[in-house]
Amino acid sequence: MQSTEETSKSVEITDLRTVAFPPEFSEGARNAVTTCLRISPAEKVTVITDERCLTIAASLVAELAKIGCAWNAFVLEEVAERPLNGMPQVVLDDMETSQVSIFAVQVQPNELRSRMDMTDVVNRRHMRHAHMVNITPEVMVEGMRADFNAVDRLSQVVLDKVRQATYVRATTPAGTDIRAELNPAYKWFKTSGIISPEKWGNLPGGECFTAPGEVNGVFVVDGVVGDFLCARYGILRETPLTIQIVRNRMTSVSSDNKQLEKEFWSYTHTDENSDRVGEFAIGTNIGVSRVIGNILQDEKFPGIHIAFGDPYGAHTGAQWKSTTHIDVVGLSFNIWLGGPEGEEQIMCEGKFLIEA
């Protein structure tokens, strides 16, 4: 932990101001701090990182120093044992006096509870929070260099359209064929990279999401799966995972990669709602041209991704919960929005048919 203010230092610390980082990180870090979070000199920031993301965190801290704001930084291995059972109290306490938080960490299995501890504080205090889970150098020089103002404009157009829709229908060449009935009581949000107190967001940003009313059909994951399984299995184009969904519940999964099939099934049966579709989202980051095997960036790839597990009810309005949340991403989507006046196709083979 270190700060621009005097703080007590009871643990061995890494001073991120002394950590060297590649200069090509600077553009993405500047995007995060100035364009996405819009941090002002009068604010205080909590930076949470780990040993694997030190250079990325150092690039972020360098931008905070340029602004002149107060900040504290925590390297998780220096304040707790990994994998985390919960977010360390020293981190949560610091967040209580910050307006902004940044989470740049390579997560480990079974650490979702700790992230929920963190976002509980974010939600309660309406903080601006950048969620950079599993951020890598590749993402820093690709997705984080997007024109987030342009992504935001497109996301707003998509948001306006989906809020008027009663269902979304989608297909892919790999075999996805799903229909999501939308619940008017559940809210849509955009997390375009421009982060506000209304909803914390992933960086890189670029999606519109809701909790669906009911999803039925087949979802073929030829992109990536989320959480720690993403790093383990990478891009699934050669060994896709096929998921059958009936009335919002996963009924079966199949893949030529039987270990993936087994682990995904186990993850999505952790609790009574782990197999339930909790998120339905449209990726809108037009600065991303390909999947790279990193869910943080790949779920923003133009198309549809869904997640099984927690529906982010504090934002969407869904009344149920889960201790898990895992995204799945497909490729080359055709997307139609349906409503009282018929259908409108907004994407063909992965390309948006609408403009900001």
N, C-alpha and C positions, 0 to 999 in steps of 0.2 A: 504494500500500500504506500502511495506517496501522494503529496498534495501540493498545491500552490499556497496552502495555509499551513500553519504549524499543527501537527498531529502527533499523538502518542504512537510509538512504534514498538509494539510488544513482540513482533515476530520478525524473522529474517525476511527482508524484502528485496525485490528486484526493482530498481529504479528504471522505469521504462524510458525515461529521457536519455539514458545512456545506451540503450539497445539500438544497434544499427539496423536499418531496414533498406530494402531495394528502393531506389528513387521512383521506380515505376508504380509503387504503391500509392504515391502521394495524390494522384488524381482521384483515385477511388476514395481515399481517406477524406480528401477535401469535399468530395461529393456527399459523403456520409455526414460530415460535421456541419457544412455550410448550406448545401442544397436540401438535403433530406431532413436533418434535425433542426436546422436554422438556429443554432446555439448562439446566444448573445453573451457579451462579456459579463453581464450581471448575474448569470446563472451558474449553478453548480452541477457537475456531472459525475456520476458513478460509472467507472469503467471496470468491467469484469472480464477477465481473460484467463488463459492457462498457459502452461509451458510450451505447448505446440503452436500457439498463436501469438507468441511474444512479439515477433517482428511486425505483424499486422496491428497489434495493439499499440506498438511504438509509433507506427505511422499515424494512427488516430490521435494519440497523445500529442504528437508534434503539431497537428492542426489545432488542437485545443489550446496549446501554448500560444499559437499565433493569435488566436482570438483573445486570450487573456482571461479566460474564465477560471473559476475554481474547479478543481477536480480531485477525486481520489481514485486510485486504481488498485485492483486486487487480483493477484495471481492465485487461482484456486488451490493449487498444490501447496501454497505457502500458508493457507489458513484452514485447510481441511484435508481429510483423506479422500482419495478417489477410488471407486465411483462414489459420488455424493449421495448421502441418505436424505439430505435436504440442503437448501441454500444456507451457507454459514451465516450465523446471526450477525457477525460483524459487517457482512455485506448488506444484509437487510437493514441494519441500523443506519448505515451510511445512506442508503437509498431514501430513508425517511426525511433527509434534509436536502435531497437533490430534486431538480426539476427534470433532469434528463438522465437516462441510463443507456449504456451500450454493453451488449453481451457478445463477445467475440471468443468463442470456445469450441474446441473439438469435443463433442459430448461422448460419454461412455454409456454402455448398456445400463438400464435401470436408473437413469438420472432424471427422468421426466418430473418426478416429484419436486426436485430442487428448482427446476425451471418454473413449475407452477407456483412455488413459494415466491419466486421473484416476480412473476407476472401478477400475482395477487396484490403485491405492493403497488406495482405499476397501475393496475386497474383502479385500485382504491384511491390512489393519489392523483390519478389522471396525468401521469408522467408521459413525456415523449420518450419512447423506448425503441432502440434499434436492436433487433434480434438477429444476430449474425452467427447462427448456429452452424458449426462445421465450415466456417469460412476458410478458404484456402488462397494461396497466392494466385492460382488460376482465376478464381472468382474475383479477386481484387483487381486484376488487369483485364477482365472481360465484363461480367455483369455489373460490377460497381462503376464502370466507366460509361454506363448508359446515360442518355439524356433523360433524366427523370422528370423534367418538366413536360417533355413530349409524351413520356409514358403516362404521366398523370392526366394529360388531356385526353388520350385515348381511353384510359381507364374510366374517366368520367362519362364518356359517350357510352361505353359498355354498361356502366352502372345505371345510367338513365334508362337504357333499354331493358335490362334484366329486371329492374324494379317494376316494369309494366307487364312483364311476361307472367304467364301462369304455368308454363313448363319449358324445359330445355330438352332437346333431342340431339343426340350426337352419335356419329359413326366414325370408324377409322378403317383403313385398308387391312389392318391386322385382325379385325374382327370385333372391335368394340361396337356395341349397339345398345345404347342406354336411353332411358327417358326418366327425367327428374321432374316430378310434380313439385311445385313451389308452394310453400306455406306463407300466405300473406302476413301472418303474425311474426314471421322470422325476418330479421333485417338483413339486407345486403350491405357489404362494406367494400371499399377499395383500399388496398394497401399498395399504393403505386410507387412507394419510395419517398413520397412527401409525407412525413410523419407528423401527426397532430395529437393533442391530448385525447381526442375522441377514440383512437384505436392505435395501439402500438403496432409496429410493422416489422416484417423481415427486411433485411437488406442483403442482397439487392432486392428491391421491391418490384411489383408489377403483377397484381391480381385483383379480381373482384370475387368475393366469396360470400356464402351464406350457409346456414344449416338447411338442408333440403327437407321438404315435406315427406316425400317418398321416392326412392330410386328403385327402378327395376331394370333388369337386363344383364348384359355381359360387358365387363370392362377388361380389356386386354392390356396389361402393363408391358409395353415394349420400350418404355423409357426407363424409369427408375422407381424403386420403392424407398420409403423414407427411413428416418431415425438411423440407428447404427447399422441397419441392414443395407443401407445405401453404400457405405464404404466397403462392406463385405462382398457385395454382389455386383456393384457397378451398373453399367448399362445392360438392359435385358433384351436388346434387339434380337439376339440369337437364341435366347432361352426365355421367351416371354412367360409371364404369369397370368393365367386366365382366371378371372373371378366371376362367379355367378352371384347375382344379387336379386333377392326376392323380398319385396316390401321393406326395403332399406336394410335388410340383413344379409350378410354373406352366408351363402349356403354351401359353396364348395370352392376350392382353388385347385389349379393343376398347372404343372410346369415340368418340362424335361429335367430341370434342375430340382431333384427331389429334396435336397437339403434346404434350398430356398423355400420350397413349398411347405416343408415341415416347420421351419422357423417362422415363416409368415403366419401360418395357421396358429402356431403357439402364441405369437405376439398378439394376434387379434382375438384370442380367447382368454385374455388375462382376467377380465371381469365380465359382468353380464352385458355391458354395452360396448365392449372392445370390437365386436364384429358388426357394429351398427354404423351406417354412413353418417358421420357427424359434420362433414364439410363437403360442399360442392363449389368448385371454383373454376374461373376462367383466367388463364395466364395472359398477361398483357404487356410483358416486357419485350418490346419490339427491338431492343438493343441486343437481345440474345438470339443467336442464329442457330444454335445446336444444343443438344443435351451433352453434358460433360461427365455425368456420373456423380453429381453432387446435388442433393435434393434442395439445398438452399437456393441455388440458381435455377435448377431444372424445373421446379414447380412454377416458376415465373415464365417459362417458355410458352409462347402462344399456343393455346389449346385448352384442354380440360384436365384438371386433376381433382381427385376426390380423396377424402381421408376417412378412415375408420377410427371410431373412438370419439373423444371429447368434442362437442360441437361449439366450444367457445361461447357458452350460453350467456356469459356476462355481456356479450356484444350482440349475438344473434337473437337472443331471446328464447332459445331452446331450453326446456326445463330439466333435461336429463344430463347426466355427467358420466365421465369415464376417467380412469386413471391412465389411459393410453391414448395416443393419437398418432396415426401413421399414414402418410400421404402415398399415393400411387399416381404415376404420370404416364400418359400415353402419347403417341406421336401422330402427326398428320391428320388432325381432326377436321371433320365437317360438323358445323354447329348450326342448329336452327332454334330460334326463340319462338314460342307459340303463345297466342293470346286470343282474345275475342275476335280480332280481325284477321286471324290466320297466322301463317308462319312467315318468319323472315330469316333467311340464311345470313349469318354474320361471319362465317369462316368457311373456307374451302381448302382442303388439303393443307391445313396449317397456316393459311394466309388470311388475314382479316379482310373482309369485304366492306368494312366501314372505316371512315377516317375521322380524326379529331377535327 
